[in-house]
Amino acid sequence: MHNYFFELKNRIIYVLIMGGLIFSLSYSYKEALFYFLAKPILVKTNQENATYFIYTHVTEVFLTYIKISVLTGLFLMIPYAFFQTWKFFLPGFY
């Protein structure tokens, strides 16, 4: 019984480490991700060449970048988490 808990703990640690790596990678590309997500709005309003955005609060830029990085990290981490879950349950199916 102890072996299953040890394996489950290891797989959860793998998923958390991968989530941290994906978050840090997406945070390093935060401006490119932001413009990729904002491009349809800029095209619709005929402002495709806009190189800046206007923020009304000091922390709004930072929180926007954090939210984009977290959501991108979660979106890209879901297949890896499903894979780790499958690898945990696979020996029990035999």
HELIX and SHEET records of a PDB file:
HELIX    1   1 HIS A    2  SER A   28  1                                  27    
HELIX    2   2 LYS A   30  LYS A   44  1                                  15    
HELIX    3   3 GLU A   60  PHE A   89  1                                  30    
HELIX    4   4 LEU A   90  PHE A   93  5                                   4    
END                                                                             
